[in-house]
């Protein structure tokens, strides 16, 4: 009968325990947890704070409402969970763990045959003056969520400031904006979601967010937090911001102290190094979840990317391998999806920035369009950016943003990326089609088609960022081929040289344009822009480009009626 | 300058024309269309009839509201579309097409260098007495849709009967049920969606549909339609049904007459045979869309599966190849998705029935669960059935049904199928995760996990259909491990031998069960049923099975509080 000890009882730890029990009905399984709560859906906390989820306990219940507490694990899975118990040291020679009951203070040494480290990660706390004032939170434990929600319900907050615009930061901005308070996000760099969106895609998000109740302050650094006992204001390098609720969301770091002290190898990312079977440098010790590093399947690089979905996969694999299995975990795609108001933002694989940095020869296309036929009620636009290898055609990554269905497109790409798919594959996949769900040529296929057209020299694209640079130039003609009605409603702002010729009139009005000029054609989504390119090139124009994504995906200000 | 003639101006034909124009700005492109409308979104007609789409013209407009008529194609793409013009014969020697203007009666012979046949398919009309009475429709042209909608708006119909329960039949049933009339679907066989759902999945659909306003009459054949000038009733082999609106939806057949008369090879399915480059047996003639046969990517078999999404892919490929390209179309997965009320039904690849018929060694798993964490507002159940190759682990097909998000799961599977993915791949894909969209272990990964557990002998499943057979048996113990509250609300009906032991009490109440008995464990979704199997097997029980999908996916009647 083997003795399995697992340190950490949130996602990876309890999943490993459950799987091990299924594989080995005889094993003795003990899970050590320093907190008082276990198996909580940490990712659900923003939705509890927003008020979408009524009780924090809902995050710790099974779908039929049974609380996943130590009793539950004992009765159903015969797993012993010791809460409020800290693992203080691992003796790898003796194969023991020193544990300490945080309530009674009792210390004990427990033996193991196999050990699992699932100690998770912690939010990074910036070492700034005043950071320990009350009402400055890191959303890392249900107790934080409860305190924030309580304060919101009691109307104790007026001005919330979130530091950081990653996933947690933006989810919290969205959650807090559901309450009648001012919400500001302070961002050190000049874009949101810097880690997983290219600037022109991030620009679409910022534009959307700023039209909502959330203010974004970019390229701005916190200097100190001020207040008596509770925070009252934030001093930045640009201004003083009133703030009675602060969320620190500048990132996480893996909890590796125990592993490090035990002499286990820490990887280049600063997280615990594990092999494909989730084994640490000690063959009797596995590790998984937010405390370990992963491999990015596309780049092959080690990455630190804590994610609940990955932690659950780790747990399942560790559980199998604890019982003699040799199941492998190949890696991740750094896939993300996040909802802000009605906007969905998703990404899988590499961004263009990643591809550039890694030295790939790549090609990209950005396309905008409805997520289903425009005639269907509820059809909403989405913008998709696809990055592919320029010679092999292999997909490298996809980003998608919009009020329409985004997650499906990201997951199609994630599946294709996992299996080494090319842009040709992506175009040809027999995706499910019916008007309530998509157009006969799905948005991902349109993106693949655009990449193919670019590779074949039929589509010459220019990104919104590059086009922005050309706005003040006399030499570049911006050719808007939309209808007069559309042009009345909204127009590119700041063009020095713009021409309005509806596409249907273009063939007969070619003489109004000069064949030698640089022409940037566009429309609402630049499908007509692409038609215009075809017409102009067919007529001998030499330097025509299509502004990818059109006005719909233009991340900068526009002139309006 | 090459001369391209295309017969058919709906999906494949006009897509081929547009793509050819892009590839060859010089070509002369003529499209022949026997009808008066072109480029209409035929798949949108049920939503027009339902009233979701206001005007039938919306189906023929671009997203910015421009009508796609012959003028549009002339002005924008320099493509000549001749409507109300019938192609009456092809002379392959002379490379000419005989055409006839249906308004003027004028006949003409036009030459081609390359010809494209995109003549589509027609609805099958059963040769039954009375089938030509008024108000018996085949939903095949916008004029049918207009007539039906008009009759509905004028309240001329009280009793609608749909013959056939395929995609068109069920979409029409849903559309008509939005109006205040009685809607009945007459089905020759004993299940809906017989072509693409296994019986236990179809049972979930029937149960849902019958709880809505739609009546399903199964295993019933039409004998004749009766009435004076308009239909008044349908005589079946079981009864006389009042019917003042009838929709014939028993399938489609390819329009091959022209191709056949020209001596082109017709394939085993009865549709036009084409090679991978969409070329017919005559190298100067291509064909695509609903009139050609496809290859099923999994089975390698030829299939007739008309679908708007496939027609568009054909069109693009034909367009490239008309201009010297050698682009290949590998095949399809017979993927479908359809919405009935709030239920989504989808399928890709092979069903279990297909796999059995083709002689595969296969394994299946059916799992039920919420489409996102149960604590999130709007979380809805879905049932997923996965079919995999038993030795290689390759995915063969997936079916999904439910009020939750289904299309995404089908498309993930379609992508994995296209690229030869296995169940291990499906479990490990780094799908996008966030509580508004899914659970950390997505439903498709849960299904993959269940197949892996079955392969490893850890999960012994029994389908709802097999379990149904055992209900009257004394020898089989149905073990319901739900809570007493859940059992009060709904219970399996007709069990001869049932025991209620909540999962949390199972370890302490093992003595109430006999180790030699056949035990069928289940709960709401059978996740606790699976836990029960583990507990019982750990305690030495020898014949325990889990009822896959649980009560949630039980396609038969239940006892209710």
Interface residues (C-beta under 8 A of the other chain):
Chain A: X11 X21 X22 X23 X25 X26 X41 X43 X44 X47 X52 X53 X58 X59 X61 X62 X63 X64 X66 X72 X75 X76 X77 X78 X167 X171 X297 X307 X308 X309 X310 X311 X312 X313 X316 X329 X330 X331 X332 X333 X334 X335 X336 X337 X338 X339 X344 X346 X348 X369 X370 X373 X374 X375 X376 X377 X405 X407 X408 X410 X411 X412 X414 X415 X416 X418 X419 X420 X421 X425 X427 X428 X429 X430 X431 X432 X433 X434 X435 X436 X437 X438 X440 X441 X442 X445 X449 X453 X458 X482 X483 X486 X503 X504 X505 X506 X507 X523 X524 X525 X531 X534 X535 X537 X538
Chain B: X11 X21 X22 X23 X25 X26 X41 X43 X44 X47 X52 X53 X58 X59 X61 X62 X63 X64 X66 X72 X75 X76 X77 X78 X167 X171 X297 X307 X308 X309 X310 X311 X312 X313 X316 X329 X330 X331 X332 X333 X334 X335 X336 X337 X338 X339 X344 X346 X348 X369 X370 X373 X374 X375 X376 X377 X405 X407 X408 X410 X411 X412 X414 X415 X416 X418 X419 X420 X421 X425 X427 X428 X429 X430 X431 X432 X433 X434 X435 X436 X437 X438 X440 X441 X442 X445 X449 X453 X458 X482 X483 X486 X503 X504 X505 X506 X507 X523 X524 X525 X528 X531 X534 X535 X537 X538
